[in-house]
Amino acid sequence: MRRRLVGVLAASALTCAVAGTAVTGAAAQTAPAGALSAAATAVAAETNEWKNVRIDGGGFVPGIIFNQKEKNLIYARTDIGGAYRWEQSSRTWVPLLDWVGWDKWGYNGVVSLATDPVETNRVYVAAGMYTNDWDPNKGAILRSADKGKTWQATELPFKLGGNMPGRGMGERLVVDPNDNRVIYLGAPDGNGLWRSTDKGVTWAKVASFPNPGNYAADPDDPNGYLSHRPGVVWVTFDPTSATAGKTTQKIYVGVADKENTVYGSSDGGATWTRVAGQPTGHIAHKGVFDHTSGTLYIATSDTGGPYDGAKGDVWKLDTRTGAWTQISPIPSSSADDYFGYSGLTIDRQNPNTIMVATQVSWWPDAIFFRSTDAGATWTRIWDWGSYPERTKRYTMDISSAPWLTFGANPQPPEEAPKLGWMNESVEIDPFDSNRMMYGTGATIYGTEDLKKWDTGGKFTIKPMVEGLEETAVLDLVSPPSGAPLVSALGDIGGFRHTDLTKVPPMMFTSPTFTSATSLDYAETSPNIMVRAGNFTDADRPGDSHVAFSTDGGANWFQGTEPGGINEGGTVAAAADGSRFVWAPKGVAVHHTVGYGNGWTASTGIPTGAVVESDRVNAKRFYGFSAGRFYVSTDGGATFAASAATGLPAEGNVKFKAVPGREGHVWLAGETGLFRSTDGGASFTKLSGVTSAVNVGFGKAAEGRNHPALYAVATIGGVTGVFRSDDTGATWVRVNDDQHQYGNMGEALTGDPRIYGRVYLGTNGRGIVYADTGDGGTTPPDDDTTDPSKPGRPAASAITATGATLTWTASTDDVGVEGYDVYREAGATDVKVGSPSSASFALTGLTADTSYTYYVVARDAAGNTSAASDPVTFKTTTGGSTEGGCTAAYRVANSWPGGFQGEVTVKNTGTAAITGWTVKWTFPDGQKITQLWSGVHTQTGADVTVRNAGWNGNLNAGASTSFGFGAGWTGANGVPAAVTCTAG
C-alpha cells in the first residue's frame, strides 16, 4: 500500500557517483556545516537490544525471491520497510536494512532484489523510495557478500521508486546465472536498461537497448506520482544458452509499454530486438523462463498496478520456434475477466506445473489458477457453487495473526480473511513443490501442502510473516495503567498491545479507520482514551472520524462529528477525561464536553493546528501552527496565541506536555528542541540539539523527580534516539548505527512504568522498543497500600453459556493495575480471568447452572485488595439459536452526582435480527438525562431502550452499543439483570 511519508529531517545528498562506496551495515552520518555549538560535544552512547512490538506484517510485500541454488534461502522486499531474509530454523524473517538512517531514508524502499545463483552469499538490492521530489536522494544498488549482514552501496545517477506505481512488477534486478559478475537493472522514467560487469560495483547504461518504456498511469499528474513511468520492469535469462563462467547469451526483458512489452537478446546483451509476434494491448508484469522446455511465460495487465488492473492475459513463447500461445485461464476477451494477471510462478520440480494470480480482484476475492499441463487447462483455487457459496480447494488458518479479518463480517460471497489483494508475487519453492509463498497488501501467506490441490484435498494457507513488520506508525501512547502500549497505524488503524511479544487479536473497530492519525488518554483517568483517523466520509456517512474508550482501548464507541471531515488530524483528552479538543485535517478546531455528543468550534486557533492537552489541568489545552503556540484555559473553547517567539515556522513540529507538571511543555522541530515551564508563554531552546523530530517521556530514573526525556534528534552532530535523565542537560544515545530505521520518529514515547523503556515508531518497520539504561525490570516500589475493595459484581447479558460481570472499580494510591476474577468451587476457588478494567465476559458456562463469582483488585506493586462481595446467578436453559440477543451493561465513567453508562447489544443467534429492546431496573433510583444511539423511556427505576433507526439490523454475531448520561444520589449500583429481546 502507498504509505504516509513523514517530514524529512534535513539531510545532504551524496555526490552522484557510479562507483561503489562502503557502508558496512550503516550509512555514514556527517554533521551539517556549523551545526556544532560549543555545548555540542560527543554524546555518550549505549548498546541496547531493539525488538519489534509484534503485529506481523501490515503492509504490501511486492516481491518474494527464492534462490535457485541454495535451499531455504529466501528474501522478501517491501515498498517502504526494507528487505528481509528467511530464517528456516525459526521460521521467521530477519530485517536487513535497519542500518539505513535519516540521511538515506529512501533506501528502505526496495524496488527489486536479486539473490546470486552462483555465489549464494551474495545479495543485491535496488533501493530508493520515490522518483518525484518526495525523496531527495538518488537511487542506489546495495550489495552484500554475507547474505545481508553488511552492505556496500553504489549510488545511481537517477532515482528508483520502491513505493511508486508499478512496484509489484519484476524482478528488474537479476544476476546472470552463468556469469555472476554480470547483473542487469531495469530502470524507470526513461533511464532504460543498466548493466554491471563487476558484481554491482560499477554500472553503465546499455546503450543498445531500444525502449525505456512509455507507460504512465496518469502522465499529467501534477504531483509527479501517477506520472511515474515504471520503465524496464523485469529481466530473465535462458541459462542453457551458456556454460558456467560464460555470459548467458539469451536474455528476455519486460518493458512497461503496451505495444512493445517483451525484448530479447541472443548475443549476451550486445544487441536487442522486439520479440516478434508478441501480444499487444497489455503490460507484462512478470516474465518467467522454463529452461527445461525453453518456454517463456508472461502474465499481463492493462495497468502497472498494484492497486488497479481490469484486463489481462497469460501467454507463453516457445523460444525454439518463436510461436506465441495465449493460455489465459480467463482471456481478456471474456466478460468474466475483470482483472489483470501477475504472480506468475513455475514448479521447478515439475516444470509443466505453473500458477498465476489475479493482480487485483477486489470482489469477491483474489483468484489463483493452477495448471499441470503448461497452461493447456487450469483449475481455480475456488469455484462458484450455488451462489453466493464458493467451493474451495483451501482452508485458511490465521490464528497467528487474527486481525487479518480486518474486523470484517462481510456477506457471502465475500469472506474474511480474504485470500489477498495486490498479489504480484506468488512463488513455488524451487526445492519443494509443496511450499508456496505469496505477498499481499497486508502480509505474506504460504502453504506447505500445496500439492493437495491436485489430488482433491484441501491445502492450508497460513501467514508466514513473523519477523516482518511493515506498519507506518503515526502515534503511540503508553498510559500509566492498563495495556503498556496503544498504537495508531497507517493502513490498519491501530492496536491495544497487552503483550509486546504477541500479535494483538484485532485492530481497532467501532469504527474502523483506514489509518489512525492521533491517540490520547486522560492522564489522571488513563482508561479514558480517544483516537482520530481517516476514511472517505462519503463512503461511510454513518461513521465518525473520532472514537472513545473508557476501558483503556479494549472497546470503543463513536462520537458525533462536525461536517466535512475525511481525515482525523490530531485529538487531545483533558487530564481527567471530562472533555476533548479535536483538530481534524482541513476542518476548524472543535471541542466537546463528554464523549463527542456535540462539538463546538473553538476560537482563536487556526485550522490545521496540532493540539495537545496539559497533563494536570483539565481545562488547559495547547495548539501549534506555523511558528505560533496557542493556549486555552477554558477547556478548548477559546485559544490565544502566546508571546513565545523563535519556534520553528516550517516543517513537521511535535510537542507534548509533561505528566505531573502543569504548564510544562517540550517542542521538537527542524530548528531544535524547546522547553516551556510556564504553559507556553515562553520557550527556551536547548543548546547542542540542532534538529529534532519528536519528544516523549517515560518513568524517571531512580533519584530523579522529572520523567525521563526521549528525543529523536540531532545532538552532537549525530541523528539518533536519545535519552536524558536531567531535563536535557546531558544526553545518551540509546540506538546505534545498526538500528536507525530510516525516517523514524513520527511516534515516540517512553514507558511510565518501566524506567529506560522507549517505544519508537517507524515509517515502514513497525513499532520497535528497547530497554535502555537499567530498564527492563520495574524498580522496587515503596507502595505497601492495598487497593480498595471492589464493588459487588453484577451479572448481565446472561445466556446459556456466558454472562458479563461488571463492578465498581477499586481505587489505589498509585493506581489499580487490574483485577482477578474467581469462581467459587468448593475448597479451591478457580481464577477465570485477569481483566485490566472493571468488567469481564464469562464464556463456556453450562446451561441452567448456578455460578458464584467474586473479584480481587491488584496494583503495580503487587498489593491485592480484599475480595469483593460475591454475585450468584443462573445461566439460562438455552433453546433455539435462530434469533436472540444479549445486553452487557457497564459504567464507563463516574463523577459526583453523575455517570456515563454504556450497553453493548449482541445478536447471539444464527440469523439476522431487525430490532432489539433492552430493559433493566436501576437499584438506586438513578435517572437518565440523555441517551444516544437508541430511544429510551424511563418509568421510576424501570428503563426500556429500543434501537435507533440505523442500528437495529444485526447479522448473526454482530454487535452495536448505545450510551447514556445519568444522575445519581447516595449510591450508583449496577442493575442486577439486563435483558435483551430481539425484534
Salt bridges, closest charged atoms under 4 A:
GLU46 OE2 - ARG723 NH2 3.20
ASP56 OD2 - ARG54 NH2 2.70
GLU70 OE2 - LYS147 NZ 2.73
ASP79 OD1 - ARG3 NH2 3.10
ASP79 OD2 - ARG167 NE 3.26
ASP98 OD1 - ARG765 NE 2.70
GLU119 OE2 - ARG122 NE 3.44
GLU119 OE2 - LYS199 NZ 2.54
GLU171 OE2 - ARG77 NE 2.86
ASP179 OD1 - ARG181 NE 2.89
ASP189 OD2 - HIS228 ND1 3.18
ASP313 OD2 - HIS282 ND1 3.88
ASP365 OD2 - ARG390 NH1 3.55
ASP383 OD1 - ARG380 NE 3.68
ASP383 OD2 - ARG393 NH1 3.01
ASP397 OD2 - LYS462 NZ 3.92
GLU414 OE2 - LYS418 NZ 3.16
GLU415 OE1 - ARG390 NH2 3.69
GLU415 OE1 - LYS392 NZ 3.08
GLU424 OE1 - HIS285 ND1 3.04
ASP429 OD2 - ARG435 NH2 2.83
GLU448 OE2 - ARG91 NH2 2.46
ASP449 OD2 - LYS452 NZ 3.37
ASP454 OD2 - ARG370 NH2 2.73
GLU466 OE2 - ARG54 NH1 3.71
GLU470 OE2 - ARG3 NH2 3.45
ASP491 OD2 - ARG3 NE 2.76
ASP499 OD2 - LYS502 NZ 3.92
ASP520 OD1 - ARG615 NH1 3.12
GLU523 OE1 - ARG615 NE 3.00
ASP543 OD2 - ARG540 NE 3.02
GLU561 OE1 - HIS545 ND1 2.96
GLU567 OE1 - LYS585 NZ 3.63
ASP725 OD1 - ARG723 NE 3.33
ASP736 OD1 - HIS739 ND1 2.78
ASP737 OD1 - ARG733 NH1 3.14
GLU746 OE2 - ARG4 NH1 2.84
GLU746 OE2 - LYS654 NZ 3.09
ASP771 OD1 - ARG757 NE 2.61
GLU817 OE2 - ARG753 NH1 3.46
ASP820 OD1 - LYS831 NZ 3.89
ASP820 OD1 - ARG858 NE 3.23
ASP848 OD1 - LYS874 NZ 3.30
ASP869 OD1 - LYS789 NZ 3.02
GLU902 OE1 - ARG890 NH2 2.92
